[in-house]
Amino acid sequence: MKTYLEMNEKVADILRHGDKIEQYAAQYIEELRKENAELKHRAEVAEKVVQTYEEVIERAEKNFWRGRNEDSD
């Protein structure tokens, strides 16, 4: 089943008005949403770091081979 952020917020809001079990569930939903947002952010940052390192390695390889070709001339 696909879930939606907007619906999750509505469900959590409804649960907040219930008894302790429902309030616990609402709190747990909120904690999971925050954790998910943090993990998504970290994944985006990690992806940017990987992309940057790939570019650096590619430039280093080109410079290495360019230098080797100049040495053989």
N, C-alpha and C positions, 0 to 999 in steps of 0.2 A: 504494500500500500504506500503510495506516495504521500508525503506529509508536506505541509506548507507553513512557512513562518507565521503568516498572519493567523492561520487557524490555531497554531500552537499557542500564540499569544492569547487568543480568545479562550481556549481551553484552560490555560493556566489561570487566567483571570476568573473564570467560573469556579475553578477548584479552590482559589484563595478564599472564597466565601463559604466553603464547606467546613467540615469538622477537621480534626487534626490530621487524619489520613489524607484527606484531599489537600489540605494546606501543605503537607509534606510533599505530595506529588507535584504541586505547583512550584514549590521551592526547588525540587529536583529538576523539573523541566527548565526552570530559569538557569540553574547551575550548568546544565548540559548545553543550553544555548550559548552561554558565555564561554564555556570550554570549547565548543565547536567554533565559535567566532575566533578565538585565540589560535586554535589549531589551523584554521584557514589562513589567518594572517601569517603565521609562521611558515606555512607551506608556500605562500606567495613570496615571502622574503627569501626562503631557501631556493626557490626556483630562479629568482633574480641573481642570487649568488652563483648558482650553477651556471647560468647563462654567461655571467661575467667571466667566470673561470674558463669556460669553453672558449670565449673570445680571446682571452689572454693566452691560452695554450695554442690556439690557432695562430696567433701573431708570432709567438715564440717559435713555433715549428717553421713558419715561413722565413723568419729571420735566420734560423739555424741553417736551413737548406740554402738560403741565399748566400750566407757566409761560406758554406762548403763549396758552392759553385764558384764563388769568387776566388777561393783558395786553389781550386783546380785549374784556374785560367793561367 
